[in-house]
Structure formats: C-alpha cells, structure tokens
Amino acid sequence: MFDKIKIAIKEGTLLTKVWHKIKSRIAKFLLFFIKRFAKINNNQILFLTFQGSYTCNPRAIADEIIKEKLPYKLYWAVRKENLENLEQYPKELIIVKRGSFKFHMAVATSKILIDNSTGFAFMNLKKRKGQIVLQTWHGSLGFKRLDPDSVRDKEWVKKAQSIADVTDYVLTNSTFEEDVFRGSYWPNTPLLKYGHTRNDMLFNKHGEFKKYNDKIRKLYGIDKDTKIALYAPTFREDYSFESYDLDYNKLKEALEKRFGGKWIIMVRFHFRLRKFEMPKKYLKNVINVTNYGDMQELLCVCDLGITDYSSWLCDFVLTKKPGFLYASDIDKYANDERGFYYQLSSTPFPLAKSNNELYNKLLNFDEKKYKKDVNAFLKRLGCYEKGDASKKVVEKIKELTK
C-alpha cells in the first residue's frame, strides 16, 4: 500500500515530505505494539554484521544451519548499498534492509540475535524479554586495544557498553581474547570458548582453498600460475593518505625475487575507506577487492598477507602462510590512536616501517623460522581454534531454542 501511494505522489513536492512523515509515524506506531505484544518465534534468528553483507562469523553460523537443514527462519540484515549484490546470499535467507519496517519486525520477533560488532546499539534496538543476543566479535588475537580508555570515539564506547549490558554470550578463540573481553565490555558475560566460526574454512577441511581459489581467480581474471599477495590495512581515526603509502611496484618486485613466479597484489581497504582510490601508477600490478563480500574467502586464496594493525592477519596465521606487517606510522598510531596489547615485534610477522625495509624483509624471509614462531605465538596466546566452531555454535543454538 505504501509503495503505491508513493508512486502516485510526485517526488520532491511538499506533499511527498508530509507523506514520508506520516509513513514514519505509522511504522513507529505499529512497531510500538509489535515490540510489546508480538510473539517471539522460537525458531527465528536474525543476523547482523557491521559490514552489512554476507560475511564474518554470522555468515559461517548461517552456513552451518543451512548445511544441517535445520528448521529455522533466518533473517539477514543488509545495508542499502549491498542490495544490488543479493546473488551472494543463499536462497534460505530472508533478506531485510537495515532500518526498514521488515527489519524491525524481524528484530522484535527473533529468538536469537547474532551480531559481530555494535550494530544493535547504534540502531538503538531494544532486546525483549526471552530474546538471546550472541556477540561474535569481528576481531581476533588482535594487536589494537579495545578497552574504553584506549578508544577515542567516546560515542562508540558508550554504544559498546550499552550492547554489552544485554549480551548473553560472547564467542572467543583464545585465553588472550577471553582476557581482552573481560577487561573491556563483557566482564561477566558467559563465554563460548569454541573458536571463531569464520575461521573454520581456514583449516581447509572441506576443500575450501580450491573452491574459493577457482571462484576468485575466475571473477578477477587471474590465471592459475599467478601468485596472490593480499594487502589489507586498518583505518585511522586521524585519516590521511600518508598512512597508506605502500609502494606496490616495489612490493611486487620483492615478491618475485624472493618467492619466484608471477605475482599480483590484491588490496582490500577497511569498510570505512571503501572509496579510497588507488594511484594510477600502481593499477597494472594491483586489483582492488575492497568490495568483495567475505574477507575469509580471500584468505583462503592468497599466498601471502600484509597489513599494518588489522587483526585479520591473526586469522590468516592459522594457514601458516607468510604474513608481514607494514607500519610506517607505528609510533604515531601507538601513542596517539589505539595502542597495542603487545609489542608487534613479539609476533611472528616481520615488521617494516618503510618500503625499503619491507623490501629487505621479504628478500630475507626465513620460512622455517616463521613457522616455528607461528606455533609459539598461537601457544603463548592460548589459541584453541580447531576448525569446528560453527558446529559448536549451532549446537548451542539448538540448546537455546528447545
């Protein structure tokens, strides 16, 4: 009915603005009653990611539910800009646009609400009695501090604290992460010590490497003999182009000298930097994959990873493939931005502060030492990833929805 009336009204007129206000008030009125009187569906789950796409831990959980053919009604919240890419979503999912009336209906009537950040809090969503919120944070054995005192965006901190108050379970992958969560926003929330569901595919138990290798190479026109390096930096509160000064041409030269063969570099900027444009001098050697749906699929494909302070490298380390840190602004970042839980020099990843230093670190990479350091790193942080987290989370969901 709303859509037919909207078509009948000429856009841009005063009448249109009045209609939008009326429609908004009607929706709020209906939601008021729905949130108080509508019955919660015990077999209904809503998934939300800050990226607004089919990705991260929520995706892996949904995939496992679909794989097991369980009788759940699955809603997936999508950002407006991702509505044109609906082919990535399994047919078993009911797609709802974030902020829409259908979205709020799904929020109000779902038994399980699954998030990977502070999405519910930033949209001021309220948990009803009988609902269960499962937090599957998007970080990992991360470098960057998360506690309230280290985050400069105090509005974000306030929202994070508010969602923590209504969270029923938090997914973890290590004793290190348990301590991080206990010391930040979830001091008393029960922990699901299963590992991260998104990392199950990195164990390649079901041939994921070949599956996504074929898919991604076909999508971007990369031949089977070309090796792939992935560079994916984090964002900065004090954004500046100088922070992203990696010399891709020099990087490609070093990769081919040290590891041999032909190389291409995939670049994936942070969600907040998705409009960042690549300098033309690098276009020949670089493929921008910022808008690719799922980061973990890229990790299955790439032969080598580079970041600055993003925790995805601590997921990638599970593959035992080479990982490097390029951090030209490390002193500024450590002192003026977030700070770190531990010295980056204590990780297995060779650390470079300049393009020349990165070039030399690549040329002198010791693979045997790296693998030894990786095992020590995972042991020191108490990592308990085994590649079966999705199954364990779904078993927990079954228990909670009996």
Helices and strands as residue ranges (DSSP letters): H 2-8, H 14-37, E 41-47, H 56-67, E 73-78, G 80-88, E 93-97, H 101-109, E 110-115, H 119-122, E 132-135, H 154-164, E 169-172, H 175-182, E 191-193, G 197-203, H 208-220, E 227-231, G 241-243, H 248-259, E 263-267, G 271-273, G 280-285, E 286-288, H 295-301, E 304-307, H 313-316, G 317-319, E 323-326, H 330-332, I 333-337, G 344-346, E 351-352, H 355-363, H 367-380, H 389-400
